[in-house]
Structure formats: C-alpha cells, structure tokens
Amino acid sequence: MKLTLKNASVYDGGIFKTDDFSFEITDNIPYSLTDNLFKLNNCFVFPAFCDVHVHLREPGFSYKETIRSGTLAAARGGFGDIFSMPNLNPVPSDEGKLKVQLDLIKEYAVIRVHPYGSITVDEKGEVLSDFNSLAKYCPAFSDDGRGVQDENIMRKAMCEAQKLGKVIAAHCEDNSLLRGGYIHDGEYARLHGHKGISSESEWRQIERDLRLAKETGCKYHVCHVSCKESVELIRKAKAEGADVTCETAPHYLILDDSCLKEDGRFKMNPPIRSKADREALIEGLSDGTVDMIATDHAPHSAAEKSGGLEKSLMGVVGLETAFSALYTHLVKPGLIPLERLINAMSDAPRKRFGLAPTKDICVFDPTCEYTVNPADFLSKGRATPFEGEKLFGVCRLTVSDGKIAYLNLN
C-alpha cells in the first residue's frame, strides 16, 4: 500500500525539501487508520535513526530489558537500526554464545538489531574472543562497560579487527585512575561530599588507543566521549590521518554537573561532567570531531536505581527521548542545525559501521510538546535525567523493512 504525507519536510541527502512524500507499506492497514494519516501532514520525515550503543540486556538480564521491550522503545524513538552491547550472559565471545542472542533477535525484535562481539572472553580483558567466528554476524567488537586495561591485548584485538575489516568500539576507562569515584570529579562532588571520577581516567586510555590505532591501521571508534580533553585528542588524531570516529550521548550534550540531583537517574558511566566539557562536545559535534550521537541506553530495575548517586547502578535510558531532547535543547536554540543532528543520528553511524543507506523512515511532529513521564515508556527502564522536562518533537511513525514498527496518531 502506498501512503502519502502532505507538505512534509523531508530530509534527503543532507538537505530538507518541503513536498508531498510517498512511501510503501507492506502491512495490511485498515482504511479507517489511513483516514487518520492526515495528522502526519506538515511533519518532519527523516531516515530512521541508527544507534550504535544500546544495552538490550537479553540474554541474561531480562528483568532489566528484553529484545522486545528494547526494540519497541527504539521504534518509538524513531530508530530503525540499533547495535546491542555484549555485556550479557552469555557474553558473545564466540559463535555459539552469540547464537543465543541471535535467536532472540530473530523472534522478538521489531527493528534491526546488530550485535557486537566482545573484544575479550567474558569481557575479562585477558583472552581475545573468537573474532573469526563472530565476524560474519558482528560489524564491530567492544568490551563496553569495561576498558581493556592490557595494552598488548588491545593491540592484538586491533590487529585482528584490521584483518577482518571490523571496528573496535572502545569503552575507554583506566581503572587505576578511578579511585572509587562514581560521579564527575567536579564542583558538585566537592560541595556534596561525593567521590569523583577524573576526566583523565577517560582521556588517558583514549590517548593510548589512538597510538595503537595508528600503529595497527585499525578502524577505531570511541564510545560515549564525555570530556574536553577527549574531544581534543580525537580532533588531533583525525588531523593526523587516524581512522578514528567517536560518539557522545544526549545527556553529555545537554547537561553538566550543575544539573545533578541526589537521584540515581543522574548516574551513568562516564558521568555528566562540567559546563566546559559540555561546550567542547557541542563544538566537536558542530565541527565534525564528534561524528555521531548514541544513547548508551542502559536500563536497570527500579531497585537498582534507588540508591542515589552513590549506591545506584550506572546507566540511564535514552531511546525514547533522544531526538526530542536534542531538538529542544540544541536545534531550537540554534546551537546546531537540524541537518547536523540528523546526520549524527542516522547517516554517520550507518556509514562508519558498514550499513547501507536506509529506506526506513521516521516521522516526527516538531510542534508537539510533551512532558517526559517514565511511566509511559515502552522500555522496562525508567531512569532518565530528563524526567519531568517539557520537550518538543513527538515520533508519529517509524517504518522498518516496509512494516510499521511504531505508530502514534493521538
């Protein structure tokens, strides 16, 4: 069935065109439903977003999230492709362990899910995973949640990934520099008696990995960049010709440690840092140093997030609020153009991780304002630093492989 949206603002090849937009749906849609599609007129039509950093928690931790709930949440956020992180049980460190996850994806996912293979067996940082058997299924390798501490192990991993043409996506964290911290080592931590995580714990390992990436020729990607020193190191490495990309997350672009509250929904790793760090990330996004935006969607149970800043587990959810938070706080005030945001959420991640340009779409109503209410989330996770905020931009439709993955005409 062909559907047509009237007077849509359509993102096409990096620019927006205002025109009628037609697309095919393979679902059998009742005509009573198509009669209501006029509500999608005058909306934005984007290529469905791509998030290269999502924790789906299944297999192993389905009380936090499932393939079904996580992909439904992603579809509600306008995502057509997501990459699932490997800190699961079993950890996908060989083909047999990965198959458990692949079977669940095949049965329950409502959008495309691309699994990471782990860099090391069980993410212990000691023995390399079976890269060869994983390569046919996994576009990249990561030990997300843990930095690879041993330089020789990381060098071997980069060499293996380079041979296979795969990406190493690194969680960069030097454990020797953590010193028991759990929020940013900044003014809020000092004023409220919290132990701080230094920025050096992030950028020092990035510095090491950039040297190894130049040595090995590996495609290197830095996960969840949070501080100004990291941005500058990556900017310099790019200028020197290193094959490096990086991501940051909405909360690092919008919040700083002056926004913190004594609540687990503000605790994640790396932590929300200073105003200067946030400004450096926005500048990096504007000039292309920061290539893409990923949510680091990391759901936990209510009990696991009930211990305040000190005792809650690290991680917040973000799939259902990513576009609206960024549109409200960065695009509407004129900090970045909408075209740059869509590139960072759709084009750039697909290009870096070897996905073809998508025919999937998402449709957003930019005039619709809503209040973030975690009780309404499709994700099992409820911890978001944007709870209670008024945001603009409601996803009305997400189409994946010709099928409606999400529809909201209310």
LINMOBEL-V289499 format. One record per pair of residues at least 4 apart in sequence whose C-alpha atoms are under 7 Angstrom apart, sorted by the first residue. I is the first residue (numbers start at 1). J is the second residue. Records with the same first field share a line. If there is no record, write none. Layout:
# LINMOBEL-V289499
I: J  J
This chain:
# LINMOBEL-V289499
1: 24  25  26
2: 22  23  24  25
3: 22  23  24
4: 20  21  22  23
5: 20  21  22  40  41
6: 19  20  21  41  42
7: 18  19  20  41  42
8: 18  19  20  21  41  42  43  44  45
9: 16  17  18  19  42  43  44  45
10: 16  17  18  44  45  46
11: 15  16  17  45  46
12: 16
14: 339
15: 339
24: 402
25: 402  403
26: 402  403
27: 403
29: 33
30: 34
31: 35
33: 37
39: 409
43: 363  364  365  366
44: 363  364  365
45: 361  362  363  364
46: 361  362  363
47: 346  358  359  360  361  362
48: 78  79  80  346  360  361  362
49: 78  79  80  81  345  346
50: 79  80  81  82  345  346  349  350
51: 81  82  83  294  295  345
52: 82  83  294  349
53: 83  84  85  294  295  296
54: 82  83  84  85  295  296  297  298
55: 84  85  296  297  298
56: 65  66  67  70  84
57: 61  62  64  65  66  88
58: 62  65  66  67  88
59: 88  89  90  101
60: 88  89  90
61: 65
62: 66
64: 299  300  301  380  381
65: 69  70  299  379  380  381
66: 70
67: 71  104  105  108  109
68: 72  108  109
69: 73  378  379  380
70: 74  379
71: 75  109  110  111
72: 76  110  378
73: 77  319  320  378  379
74: 78  79  319  320
75: 79  80  111  398  405  406
76: 320  395  406
77: 319  320  321  322  395
78: 362  395  398
80: 111  112  360  400
81: 111  112  113
82: 112  113  114
83: 113  114  115  116
84: 113  114  115  116
85: 115  116  144
86: 91  92  116  117  118  143
87: 91  144
90: 97
91: 97  118  122
92: 97  98  117  118
93: 97  117  118  120  121  122  129  130
94: 98  129  130  133  134
95: 99  133  134
98: 102
99: 103
100: 104
101: 105
102: 106
103: 107
104: 108
105: 109  113
110: 405
111: 400  405
114: 138
115: 138
116: 138  139  140  141  142
117: 134  138  140  141  142
118: 123  129  141  142  143
119: 123  128  129  141  142  143  157
120: 124  125  126  127  128  129  143
121: 127  128  129
123: 143
125: 148  149
128: 157
130: 134
131: 135
134: 138
135: 139
139: 166  167  353
140: 166  167  168  169
141: 167  168  169
142: 168  169  170
143: 147  170  171
144: 170  171
145: 171
146: 171  173
147: 171  172  173  174
148: 154
149: 174
150: 154
151: 155
152: 156
153: 157
154: 158
155: 159  212
156: 160
157: 161
158: 162  168  216  218
159: 163  216  218
160: 164
161: 165  166  167  168  218
162: 166  217  218  219
166: 219
167: 219  220  221
168: 219  220  221
169: 220  221  222  223
170: 221  222  223
171: 222  223
172: 202  205  206
173: 201  202  205
174: 201  202  205
177: 201
178: 197  198  201
180: 195
181: 195  196  197
182: 195  196  197  310
183: 189  195  196  197  267  271
184: 189  196  197  198  271  272  273
185: 189  196  197  198
186: 190  196  274
187: 191
188: 192  257  258
189: 193  194  195  196
190: 194
199: 203  227
200: 204
201: 205
202: 206
203: 207  229  230
204: 208
205: 209
206: 210  230
207: 211  233
208: 212
209: 213
210: 214
211: 215
212: 216
213: 217  218  220
214: 242
218: 243
219: 243  244
220: 243  244  245
221: 244  245  246
222: 245  246  247
223: 246  247  248
224: 247  248  249
225: 230  246  247  248
226: 248  252  270  273  277
227: 231  273  277
228: 232  277  280  281
229: 233
230: 234
231: 235  281  284  289
232: 236
233: 237
234: 238  289
235: 239  289
236: 240
237: 241  242
238: 242  244
245: 291
246: 290  291  292
247: 290  291  292  293  294
248: 252  292  293  294
249: 253  293  294  295  296
250: 254  295  322  326
251: 255
252: 256  272  278
253: 278  281  282
254: 329
255: 259  272
256: 272  273  274  275  278
257: 272  273  274
260: 266
261: 266
262: 308  309
263: 308  309
264: 305  306  307  308  309  312
265: 305  316  383  384  385
266: 385
267: 271  309  314  315
268: 314  315  316
269: 314  315
273: 277
274: 278
275: 279
276: 280
277: 281
278: 282
279: 283
280: 284
281: 285
282: 286
283: 287
284: 288  289  290
285: 289  290  291
286: 336
291: 344  348
292: 344  345  348  349
293: 344  345
295: 318  319  322
297: 316  317  318  319
298: 315  316  317
299: 315  316  317  380  381
300: 304  305  381
301: 305  381
302: 306
304: 312  313
305: 312  313
306: 312
307: 311  312
308: 312
316: 383  384
317: 381  382  383  384
318: 322  384
321: 325
322: 326
323: 327
324: 328  391  392  393  394
325: 329  391
326: 330  331
327: 331  332
328: 332  391  392
329: 333
330: 334  335  336
331: 335  336  337  338
336: 340
337: 341
338: 342
339: 343
340: 344
341: 345
342: 346
343: 347  348
344: 348  349
345: 349
346: 350
347: 351
348: 352
349: 353
350: 354  355  356  357
351: 355
360: 399  400  401
361: 398  399
362: 397  398  399
363: 395  396  397  398
364: 393  394  395  396
365: 393  394  395  396
366: 392  393  394
367: 392  393
368: 392  393  394
369: 390  391  392  393
370: 390  391  392
371: 388  389  390  391
372: 386  387  388  389  390
373: 387  388
374: 382  387
375: 382
396: 407  408  409
397: 406  407  408
398: 404  405  406  407
399: 403  404  405
400: 404  405
